[in-house]
């Protein structure tokens, strides 16, 4: 039910509150067709964030598409741990390795205004484009230096703090994964 509401809000370009307040609103034929198509995709297992193009992360929506993984609550916990470490050590240079959507680098840039350099590395040009778009949308493009390349290789400086949430799935975990993760992420 929540997923159907998210898809409907996406088709109409409105949030949950507007849907609740104007539940009597009729869809145009084009909107109804788009909504049915999205529902069919969701029924086949396509992740809702990919269908609507955004995912929530620490109170903000970040752009996502199949070039990047969908941020998870565990990633928010990782940011919390990095921030706790940063409060004690005041790092001047921080890097998010394998940035994907850039959600970690964005959160760190928001929370660490005194940090001199926030870097983000990514070997996928398509993923780096999503991170760049997210940084622009959040007004943080001037705070995050994006580097294309593998792990720490493209960095022209040595980091004081390295944060990474690289994709990993152990062989014995594969069969237990939801189909949306196995086939679409």
N, C-alpha and C positions, 0 to 999 in steps of 0.2 A: 504494500500500500504506500509506504514512504517512497519507494522507488518510482512508482507510477506518478505520485505527486511531484517528485523532482523533475521527471520528464515533462509533465504537463506545464510546470512553471517555466521550464526551459523553452518549450514551444511558444508559450505566451510571452516570454520575456519578463516574468514577474516572480516575486518571492513567495514564500509560504503564506505570509500575512495577507497578501493581495488575493491569493487563491481562496483563503478562508473567508475573506470579506466579500468576495465577488464570485461565489460558487455557482451562481446562476448564469454566468457568462457563457455564451455559446461559441463554439469553435467555428471558424470559417472552414470551408471545405479543404483548403490547403493546410490549415493548422491540424484539422482532424486526420488528414492523410499523413502528415509528418509525425503526429503523435502515435498513430497506429504503427508506422514503420519503426519508430523508436521502441515501442513496446515489444514488437516482434524481435528486434535485435537484443533487447534485454532478456527476453524469454530464451533466446539461443545462448545466453551466457555472457554477452558483451558487458564489460563492466560499465556501470552507470557513469562514473567520472569520464570515461572515454566518450560516451555518448553525448554528454552535456559539455565536455571540454574543460571542466574544472573539478578540483577536489579541495575539500577543506583541509587547512593545515594551520594549527595554532591561531585560530581566529581569523584567518584570511583565506580567500579562495586562490589557488594557484592553477595556472593553465596546465593541463595535461593532455597528452595524446599518446598513441601507441609507441612513440619514440622514447617515452620515459615511463618509469614505473609510477604507480599511484602511491602517494605518501600514505603511510600507515601510522597508527597511534604509537607504535614502537619507535618510529622515527622522531616523534615528538619527545619521547623519553630520552632519546639520544641527545637531542638539542638541550634538554634540561640538564643532562649530565655534563655536557660541554660547557654550558653556561655556569654551572656550579664550579667547575674547574677554573674557568676564566675569571670568576670573581676572586679567587684566591691568588691567581698567578698573573693577572693583567697582561695577556699576550698582546704583542704589537702586530703580529702577522698570523693570520688564521687562514686555513685552507679547508675547503670541502672537496674531498676527492670523490670523483664519480658523481658529480652534482645532479645529473638528471634534470629534473624540473627546476632545480635551484632552490628548493624549499628550505633546505638547511642553511645555505649561505644567506638567504633572505632573512631568516629568523635570527641568525647571528648578527647580521648587519643592523637589524632593528634593535637588538638587545645590547650590542656592544658599540655604542657610538664613539668611544675613545680609541677603538682599535684602528691602527694606522692602515692596515691592508687586510681586506677580506678577499681571498682568492677562491676560485672554483675551477676544478679541472674536470674534463669530460672528453672521452675519446670519440664519442659520437657527435658529428656535426649537427645532426638533426636534433639531438637532445640539447646540445649547447644553444641552438636557436630557441628552444622552449625556455631555457634558463634566462637567456638574454631578454626574451619577451616578458617574462615574469618580473625581471629586475626593472625593466622600463615601466611596466604597469604599476609597480609599487613605488616608483620614484627612487629606486636604489641603484640605478645603473652606474652612477658615479662612485658608488661605495664598493662595488664588487668587480674585481678584475677576473674576466673569464679567459681560460686558457684551454685550447684544444690539444689533447694529447693523453697519454696513458699515465695514470696515477700521479706521481710527483714530477715526472720528467719535464713537463713544459714550464714549471715554475722557475722564474729568474731569481728567486730569493728563497731563503730557508725559513720554513714556518716555525712558529712557536707552539702552535696547536694544530693538530691534524684531526679532522672529523671525517668519517667515512661510513656510509651505509650501503656498501656495494651489494649488488644482487647475488644471492647465494641460495641454493637449494640442495640439501644433501640428497643423495640417491634414495635413501630410505624414506624421505619425506614426500617424494614425488607423487606416489599413489594417493596420499591423503590430502593433497592440495585441492582446493575448489577448482572446478573446471575453468572458471573465469581467469584464475591465475595461471593455470597450466597452458591454456590455449590462447590467451589474449595478452598476457603480460610476459 
